[in-house]
Amino acid sequence: MALRIVASRPDPAILTLPWSTPLEDWGDEHTVPLPRGLSRHVVRIVQLRERVYAVKETVEEIAVREYRLLRDLQRMGMPSVVPQGVVAGRVDADGEPLPAALITQHLRFSLPYRSLFSHGAGREDLPSLIDALVVLLVRLHLADFYWGDVSLSNVLFRRSAGGFAAYLVDAETGELRPSLSRQMREYDVTVATENVFAELLDLQASSTGPNEIDPHEVVTLLQRRYDELWSELTGHEEFSSGEMWRLERRIERLNDLGFDVDELDIVTDYDGDQVRIQPKVVEAGHHRRELQSLTGLDVEDAQARRLLNDLAAFTAHHDLGREDRQLVANRWFTRVYEPLTAMIPPESRGKLEPAEFFHEVLVHRWYLSERAERPVDIFDTARDYIDTVLATRPDEALATDPE
């Protein structure tokens, strides 16, 4: 039987993989030692020239459906892995059929939650992980996506300015709907709390997780954070016509959360004395878009906010507030960001993304300055950070993977 391949921007190297061999038997000549999350399916990470892919065995109909759904999510700008293709029609050396394979692009610098804890994350990092999962779930719900199997295992996490950003990695049970009912949202949150509770118990029983985790406390936090964020993004607010400043404050709060208001529903009463506002369309990535427009950098939203703050400090320090912001941003980028991130040794480029390295250096400078009781130069700080901190960190990506 001939192979059948459905692929977007097909990589010819995919044909060189041993498709007549069950995925669980693929050896080191094809796979790379990157962390994989728990999965009901056999999953392998492979490198083909400069590209890295995740390959998952499953039923052909399910693989094709998930591939199409992931493509839809990509077109909508949702944080998810990028689908590469589906390989079907596989048979082994004896002519026996093998499962189809879904291929997705490996998300660089991403880790499953278990690997995060084996890489040094602790109990204090759990709120950030839960916040990242909640933001992902809310964004998907705003896009009328029903997940059906929300869990830490179905997410990949990337470091983002000391916190985390979450990406959907398994959409097998998902569904894009014309509209998502409150009951379906609530069911997704219930599934999330049940799955996360079980995963934390399992993590607690393993040698990788911190023993002081309280699963009850964590899932309560998950429910509360979801309710708070959903209410802030979609809830209505009423005030008198003399309090129109509250409209601007609502938009500022959403911007602080990393969202832009694309459409706002404003209703007044008959006399115009009372005003009712409700965001109709919100779009994530407020700081990310602002930084990209100024510098061309494409980073996580929390990282972008951190870099924008440093740009503001650079502007104030050099008294450049009256100059064109685009020109100031270019000066900061070429004089500070580029030279600083270029200091990362080649053997350490698999440890942190450049934007996360920049954030870590800023945090390290605060500690050094406090200890020295004077401001420490940022480039001196970077050298100290590379020698004392970065060298001890584990690799979280292939160091040979090009930028």
C-alpha positions in Angstrom: 0.0 0.0 0.0 1.3 3.4 -0.9 1.8 6.1 1.7 -0.7 8.9 1.7 0.6 12.2 3.0 -1.4 15.4 3.6 0.9 18.3 4.5 1.0 22.0 4.7 4.3 23.4 3.3 5.5 19.8 2.9 9.1 18.9 4.0 10.5 16.4 1.5 12.7 15.0 4.3 9.6 13.5 5.9 9.7 10.8 3.3 13.0 9.6 4.6 11.6 8.6 8.0 11.1 4.8 8.6 7.3 4.8 8.1 7.3 0.9 7.8 8.5 0.7 11.4 6.2 1.1 14.4 6.9 4.5 16.1 7.9 2.9 19.4 10.8 1.1 17.6 12.3 4.2 16.1 15.9 4.4 17.3 18.4 7.2 18.1 19.3 7.6 14.5 15.8 9.2 13.9 14.8 10.6 17.3 16.3 13.4 19.5 16.4 13.4 23.3 13.9 16.2 23.9 11.3 15.9 26.8 7.9 14.5 25.9 4.7 14.8 27.9 2.5 11.9 29.0 0.2 10.8 26.1 -2.2 8.0 25.4 -0.5 7.6 22.1 3.1 6.8 21.1 5.0 10.0 20.4 8.5 10.6 19.2 10.5 13.8 18.6 12.5 13.7 15.4 15.0 16.1 13.7 15.1 16.4 9.9 18.0 18.7 9.0 17.4 22.0 10.9 13.7 21.2 11.7 12.3 19.4 14.7 8.9 17.6 14.6 6.7 15.7 17.0 5.2 12.5 15.5 2.1 10.9 17.1 0.5 7.6 16.1 -3.3 7.5 16.0 -6.3 6.5 13.9 -6.3 8.1 10.5 -9.7 9.7 10.8 -8.7 11.2 14.2 -5.3 12.3 12.9 -6.8 14.1 9.9 -9.5 15.8 12.0 -6.9 17.0 14.6 -4.7 18.2 11.7 -7.5 20.3 10.3 -8.5 21.6 13.7 -5.0 22.7 14.5 -4.8 24.5 11.2 -8.0 26.4 12.0 -6.6 27.4 15.4 -3.4 28.6 13.7 -5.4 30.8 11.3 -7.2 32.2 14.3 -3.9 33.1 16.0 -4.5 30.7 18.9 -1.5 29.4 20.9 -1.2 25.9 19.7 1.4 23.6 18.1 1.7 24.0 14.3 0.4 21.1 12.3 2.8 19.8 9.6 0.9 16.9 8.1 -0.7 13.4 8.3 1.0 10.2 7.1 -1.4 7.3 6.4 -1.3 4.1 4.4 1.6 2.7 6.6 2.4 -1.0 6.6 5.2 -2.9 8.3 7.7 -5.3 6.6 5.1 -8.1 6.7 2.4 -6.0 5.0 0.5 -5.5 8.3 -1.2 -2.1 8.6 0.3 0.5 11.0 -1.5 3.5 12.6 -1.5 6.8 10.8 0.9 9.5 12.1 0.1 13.2 12.9 3.2 15.4 12.5 3.4 18.8 14.2 6.3 21.3 14.5 8.1 21.0 17.8 7.6 24.2 19.8 11.1 25.4 20.6 12.0 26.1 24.2 8.8 24.4 25.3 8.5 21.8 28.1 5.8 19.5 29.5 4.8 20.3 33.0 6.7 17.3 34.4 9.9 18.4 32.8 9.5 21.8 34.3 9.6 20.3 37.7 12.6 18.1 36.9 14.3 21.3 35.6 14.0 23.1 39.0 10.4 24.4 39.1 8.9 24.3 42.6 5.7 24.9 44.5 6.1 28.6 44.0 5.8 28.2 40.2 2.4 26.5 40.3 0.3 29.7 40.4 2.1 30.9 37.2 1.5 27.5 35.5 -2.1 27.6 36.4 -2.4 31.2 35.2 -0.9 30.2 31.9 -3.4 27.3 31.6 -6.3 29.6 32.5 -5.3 32.3 29.9 -5.0 29.6 27.2 -8.4 28.1 28.2 -10.1 31.6 28.2 -8.6 32.5 24.8 -9.9 29.2 23.3 -13.3 29.8 24.8 -13.5 33.3 23.5 -12.8 31.7 20.1 -15.7 29.3 20.6 -13.4 26.3 21.0 -14.6 23.4 23.2 -11.5 21.5 24.4 -13.1 18.5 26.1 -9.9 17.3 27.8 -8.2 20.2 29.6 -5.1 19.1 31.5 -1.5 20.0 32.2 -0.5 17.0 30.1 -2.2 18.4 27.0 -0.2 21.6 27.2 3.3 22.7 26.5 4.8 25.6 28.6 7.3 28.2 27.5 9.1 30.5 30.0 7.8 34.1 29.7 9.5 36.8 31.9 9.6 34.6 35.0 6.2 33.2 34.3 4.9 30.8 31.7 2.9 30.8 28.4 0.8 27.8 27.6 0.2 26.2 24.2 -2.4 23.6 23.3 -0.6 20.4 22.1 -3.5 17.9 21.9 -6.7 18.9 20.2 -8.0 15.4 19.6 -11.2 16.0 21.7 -11.6 19.6 20.7 -14.3 21.2 18.6 -14.8 24.6 17.0 -18.4 25.6 17.4 -20.6 28.5 16.0 -21.0 29.6 19.6 -19.9 28.1 23.0 -22.6 27.8 25.7 -22.0 28.6 29.3 -22.6 25.0 30.1 -19.8 23.8 27.8 -17.4 26.3 29.3 -18.2 25.2 32.8 -17.8 21.6 31.7 -14.3 22.4 30.4 -13.4 24.1 33.6 -14.7 21.1 35.6 -12.7 18.7 33.5 -9.6 20.9 34.0 -10.0 20.9 37.8 -10.4 17.1 37.9 -7.5 16.4 35.5 -5.1 18.9 37.2 -6.0 17.5 40.6 -5.1 13.9 39.5 -2.0 15.1 37.7 -0.8 16.9 40.9 -1.4 13.8 43.0 0.6 11.8 40.5 3.4 14.4 40.5 3.4 14.5 44.3 3.8 10.7 44.3 6.8 10.9 41.9 10.3 11.9 42.7 10.1 14.9 40.4 7.4 16.9 42.1 7.6 18.9 45.4 5.9 17.1 48.3 4.3 20.3 49.7 1.8 20.7 46.8 -1.8 21.0 47.9 -4.0 19.8 44.9 -7.2 21.2 46.5 -5.6 24.6 46.8 -4.4 24.6 43.2 -7.6 23.5 41.6 -9.5 26.1 43.7 -7.1 28.7 42.3 -7.7 27.5 38.8 -11.5 27.9 39.1 -11.2 31.3 40.7 -8.6 32.7 38.2 -10.8 31.5 35.3 -13.9 33.1 36.7 -12.0 36.4 37.3 -10.4 36.6 33.9 -13.6 35.6 32.0 -15.6 38.2 34.0 -13.0 40.9 33.3 -12.9 40.2 29.6 -16.6 39.7 29.0 -18.6 41.2 31.9 -20.7 44.3 31.6 -20.2 47.4 33.8 -22.7 50.2 34.5 -22.0 53.7 35.6 -23.3 57.3 35.3 -22.6 59.5 32.4 -20.3 61.6 34.6 -18.0 58.6 35.2 -16.9 58.0 31.6 -13.3 57.7 32.9 -14.3 54.2 34.0 -14.5 53.2 30.4 -10.9 54.2 29.8 -9.9 52.4 33.1 -11.6 49.2 31.9 -9.6 49.3 28.7 -6.4 50.0 30.6 -7.1 47.0 32.9 -7.6 44.8 29.8 -4.4 46.1 28.3 -2.6 45.3 31.6 -3.8 41.7 31.2 -2.4 41.7 27.7 -5.6 42.1 25.8 -6.8 44.8 23.3 -10.5 45.7 23.0 -11.4 45.2 19.4 -15.1 45.9 19.8 -17.0 47.5 22.7 -20.7 47.5 23.2 -21.9 50.8 24.7 -25.5 51.3 25.7 -27.1 54.3 27.4 -30.5 54.7 29.0 -33.3 56.9 27.5 -31.9 60.0 29.2 -28.3 59.2 28.7 -27.7 59.3 32.4 -26.6 55.7 32.8 -24.0 54.0 30.6 -23.5 50.2 30.2 -20.3 48.9 28.6 -19.4 45.3 27.7 -16.4 44.1 25.6 -17.6 42.3 22.6 -14.3 41.3 21.0 -11.0 41.1 22.8 -7.7 40.1 21.3 -4.7 38.8 23.2 -1.1 40.0 22.6 -1.3 43.7 23.4 2.3 44.1 24.5 3.6 41.6 21.9 2.1 43.6 19.1 3.4 46.9 20.5 7.0 45.6 20.8 6.9 44.0 17.4 5.8 47.2 15.8 8.6 49.1 17.4 11.5 46.5 17.1 10.4 43.6 15.0 10.9 41.3 17.9 8.2 38.5 18.2 8.2 37.2 21.8 5.7 36.1 24.5 3.4 38.9 25.7 4.9 39.0 29.3 8.4 39.1 27.8 7.3 42.0 25.6 5.9 43.9 28.5 9.2 43.5 30.4 11.2 44.6 27.3 8.9 47.6 26.8 9.5 48.6 30.5 13.3 48.5 29.9 12.8 50.6 26.7 10.9 53.1 28.8 13.7 53.2 31.4 16.2 53.6 28.5 14.1 56.5 27.2 13.9 58.2 30.5 17.6 57.7 31.4 18.8 59.3 28.1 16.1 62.0 28.2 14.7 60.9 24.8 11.0 61.4 25.6 10.6 64.0 23.0 12.1 62.0 20.2 10.3 59.7 17.8 9.5 56.5 19.7 10.4 54.3 16.7 13.8 55.8 16.5 14.4 55.5 20.3 13.3 51.8 20.1 15.8 51.2 17.3 18.5 52.8 19.4 17.6 50.7 22.4 17.5 47.6 20.2 20.9 48.1 18.6 22.7 49.5 21.7 21.2 47.3 24.4 19.1 44.3 23.4 21.2 43.0 20.4 24.6 43.3 22.1 23.3 41.8 25.3 21.7 38.7 23.8 24.8 38.3 21.5 26.8 37.6 24.7 25.1 34.2 25.2 27.8 31.6 24.6 27.0 29.3 21.6 27.0 26.2 23.9 24.3 27.9 26.1 21.9 28.9 23.4 19.7 25.9 24.1 19.1 27.0 27.7 16.9 30.1 27.3 15.3 32.2 24.6 17.1 35.5 24.0 14.1 37.5 25.4 14.0 35.3 28.5 17.7 35.7 28.9 17.3 39.5 28.8 14.6 39.3 31.4 16.7 37.1 33.7 19.6 39.6 33.4 17.3 42.4 34.4 16.3 40.4 37.5 19.9 39.5 38.2 20.9 43.2 38.0 18.4 44.1 40.7 20.0 41.6 43.0 23.6 42.7 42.2 22.7 46.4 42.6 21.0 45.8 45.9 24.0 43.9 47.1 26.5 46.5 45.8 24.2 49.4 47.0 24.7 51.1 43.6 23.4 50.5 40.1 25.3 47.8 38.3 26.0 48.1 34.5 23.7 45.8 32.6 26.6 44.3 30.5 28.6 43.6 33.7 25.5 42.0 35.0 25.1 39.8 31.9 28.7 38.6 32.3 28.1 37.7 35.9 24.8 36.0 35.1 26.4 33.9 32.3 29.2 32.7 34.6 27.2 32.1 37.8 23.7 31.2 36.7 23.3 30.4 33.0 26.1 27.9 33.0 24.2 25.8 35.6 20.9 25.7 33.8 19.8 22.7 31.9 19.2 22.8 28.1 15.5 23.3 27.2 16.0 23.2 23.4 18.5 21.8 20.9 21.5 24.1 21.1 22.2 23.4 17.5 18.7 24.4 16.4 19.2 27.7 14.5 17.6 31.0 15.6 
